[in-house]
């Protein structure tokens, strides 16, 4: 009896994650889509931070893309951590090449190192991966949301190419998350989740978030978004601020990526409980909904668990009960 109840509760927890997006989408259709427009005529001063660890092969392409942006008020800071930079030469004065004397081995340490070496006090910063390319209007599109009072903005990451099946599957996952965790969440009055790159912040906000938090390992974006929403600030989603991302190209990379995601989720999912609690305390829909999303396992994980539930019910559930439960999972 107890085993049956526990099994039922487990299925409810897994099945909830499959049904919840339907309710989110229904709310999204009812809420409509608010349009944000540019307010300020002048340009914000941006620091574009690009971090590289051990490898620099793609940096010339990244810098070339950034220098083509339709924007004038920015500097590019390349933090080459544990890298050989003897072959890197950039004539444009907007590019600042930095090589820390000690190995940092941390995204946040690299970001803070760049901030400590700013040539001027940039009001905003944006974080770009060493394998990204950006749309020419990237900074202009981010400005629209800063104009409207937001302190943090997530752009849209698109795939550079879809030459392999694995890359296409990786890109399909991004389409799901960008729609539900970006566009839908923001339209519903909550916050978009951060994607690790293609995101921008008030410089003061980023510094305050990590100046006393020495974060190592993967998942800095998970910690950062929790810190921002815990202040009851909203993270805007800017679909027209496009960053082109290098997708996973082979099976080994995919397996390593999925392993990191599982480890990161187990390490930080509990942050969702504290944000939900803040949502109740502050009567904040932003915090409550965002905290709920943080408790959701990675997409591929709960789909695999759903298939497992389907098979177990079919094999061990008996003719009537098992087929009925398996049919339920099949319909989901």
N, C-alpha and C positions, 0 to 999 in steps of 0.2 A: 504493500500500500504506500509506504513512504517513498519507495523507489519510483513508483508510478507518479506520485505528486512531484518529486524532484525532476523527473523526466519531462513532465508537462510544463513545469516552470522554465526549464531550460529551453524547451521549444518555443515558449511564449517570448522569452528574451531574444532568441534568434529571429523568430518570425516578425517580431515588432520592427526590426531593422529593415525588413523587406516591405512592410506596409507603410511605415512612417513617411517615406518620400511621396507617397500618393497624397497624403494629407497636406504635406508641404506644398506640393504642386497645386492642389486645389486652392489653398490659401493664396498662393502666388497669382493664380488666375483672378481671384476675387480682389486682391489688393491692388492690382494694376501696377503700372511701372512709372515711377516718378522720373522726370527728366531734370537733370542738373545742367546749369549753364555757367559759362565763364563770367566772372564778375570783375576781377582786377585786370587792368590793361597792362601792367608791368609784369615782368618775369620774376618768379622766385629764384633764389640762388641755391642751386643743387650741388651736392657732392654725390657723384656716382661711384660707388664702392664696388670694385671687382676683386674677388679673392681667388687665389690659386694656391694649391698645395702640391708641391713636388713637380707638377707638370705645367708647362707654359706654352705648349704647341698651339693652342687655340686662341691665345691672347691677342695676337695681331688682328685676327678676324673680328674679335669682340670690340677692340678699340676702334677698328675701321668702321664698324657699324655705329658705335656711339658717336663718333665724330661727324657722322652724316645726319644727325638729328637736326630737325628744324627748330633750333633753340640756340641761344647764345650765352646764357648765364649759368655755366656749370663747369666744374673741373672733374676729371676722372682720376681716381686713386686706385692704382693697381697694387694690391698687397700680395707679394710673391713669397709665400711662406715655405721655407726649406726648398727653394728653387734656385736653379742656375739661371741668372738673368744676363749672362754675358752676350747672348744673341738677341736681346730685346733692345731695340732702339726706336724711340718715338720722337720725331722732330716737333710735333705740335706741342705748344706750351701748355695746352689744357690737360696734358697727360702727366700725372705725377707717379713715378715709379718708386715703390717702397719695398725694401727687403729687410724684414726684422732681423736683428742680430741673433736672437734666440728663436728656436722653433716654437711656434705658438700652438699649432695643431688644434685649432678651435676657431669656428666661425666667428663667435662673438669677440674673441680676443683679437682676431684680424680686423673686425669692424672697429673696435675701440682703438686699435693701433692706428688705423687710418684716420679716425676722428682726432686723435692726439697729434696727428701730423697735418691737420688741415692748414692750407695756405691762407684761408680766411674763414670767418665764422659763418658757415653755410647754414641757412635756416632749415633746409630740408636735405634728406639723404635718401638715395634709392640703392637697393642691393641687387646686383646682377651676378649671375654665375659665370664662371670662366668659359663655359661652352654656350652661352646665350648670344643671340642677336636681337636687336631691338628695332621696332618700327620707328620711322622718322618722326612721328608725332608723339612718341612715347611720353616725354615730359610735359608736353602741352596738354595731353589728355589727363595726366595726373593732376595738373593744376586746377582743373575744373572742380575736383572734389576738395582740394585744399581751400579753394576760393569759398566753398560752401561750408567751411568750418570743421571739416574732418581732420584728424591728427594722424591717421594711418590709412593707407590705400593699398589694395592688392590689385595688380593688373591681371591681364589674361595671358596665360602661357599656351602657346601653340607649338606644334611639332615642326622642326626644321624639315624633316623628310619622313616618308612612310615606306621605305624601301624594303623592309622585311615584315613578316607577319607579326613577329614579336613587337616591333616598333609600333605597328598599327594597333595592337592590343593595348600597349602602354598609352598610346594617344587616346584610345577610346575611353580608358579609365579617366584620363584628364578631362575629357568632355563631360563625363558624368559629374565629377567633382566641381568643375567650374560652373556648371549649371546649378546644381543643388546647393553646394557649399559657398558659391559666390553669388550668382545672380538671384537665386530664390531666397537665400537667407537675408541678403541685403534688402531685397524688395519687401520682405516681411517685417522689416524694422529691426533686425538683429545685425550681426556682423558677418562679413565674409571671413572664411578661414584663410590663414596665410600659407603660401605655397613654397616658401624658401628662397624665392627670387622673384624679380618683377614686382617688388613691393617697395613702398616709400613711406617715410615717417618724418614727423617733426624731429629734428636732430635732438632736441632736449628730451623728448619722450624716449627715444632709443637709449640715450645715455642714462637717464634715470632708471630705466628698466634693467640695465646690466652693470652699472658702475660698481655695485656691491654684490654682484652675482657672477662668480667665475664659472661659467657653464662649459663643460667639456662633453664631447661626443655629439651624436646626431640629435636633432630635435629642437634646435634653438628656436625655430619658428613656432613650435608648439608652446614653448615656455613664454615666448614674446606675446603671442596672441592672448594667452591666459592673463598675463600681466596687464595688457591693454584693456581687455574686456572687464577685468576685475575692478578697474577704475570707472567702469560704466561708460567708457568711450566706445564708439562704434568704428569698426574697420570697414571702410567703403570698398565697393567693388567697381573697378573701372574696366569694362569690357573692351574699350577702344584703346587702352594702353597695353599694346601687345608686345610680348617678349617671345622670341622663338627659341625653343628648348631642344636640346639633343636627346632623343628618345633612346631607351634601352634597345640595343641591337642584337644581343644574343642571349641564349638560355642561361648561361652562367651569370651574366649581369642581372638578368631578371630575378633569378633565385636569390642573389645577394641583396638586391633591392628589396624584395619581399621580406627577407629576414630582418633587414634594418627597420622596415615599417612595423613588423610585428613587435620587435624589441622596443621601438620608440613608443608604440601605442600602450604596451603594458607598463612602460616606465612613467607615462604622463597622463593616461586616461583618467586617473583619479582627480586630476585638476577640475574635471567636469563637475564633480560633486560640490566642491567649494564654490564654484561659480553659480551653480544652481541655488545653493544656499544663499549666496549674495543676492540672487535674483528675487528670492522670496522676501529677504530682509528689506531690500531696496524697492520692492515692487517693480522690478526692472524686467521687461519682456526681453530686452537685448541680452541680458545675462542669463535668464532662464533658458531661452531657446538655444543660445550658443553653448551653454553647459551641457544641455541634452545631446547636442551634436558631438561634443567631445567624447561622450561615453560610447559612441558607435565604433565597433571594430572596423578595421580596414575592409574595403568592399570585397576583395577577393577572399578574405577570411570568412566572412559570414555567408557568402555564397557557397563556399566549400562545406561549411557547417550545415547549411540548409540541405545540400545534397546528401550529406551524411544522415541527417534526420529522416529524409525520404527513404533511404535504403534501410535504416534500422527499423522504421515503422513497418515497412513492407515485409521484412524478413521475420521480425520477432513480435509484431503486434497482433497476430491472429488474422483470420480471414476478413472479418467485418471491421474491427477496429483498425487493423494495420492498413487495409486498403483505403479506408476512409481518411486516415491521417496522411497517408502517402499522397492521396489525391489532393488534399489540402496544400501540401508542400509543392506539388506539381503545379497547381493553379497559381501559387504565389510566385 
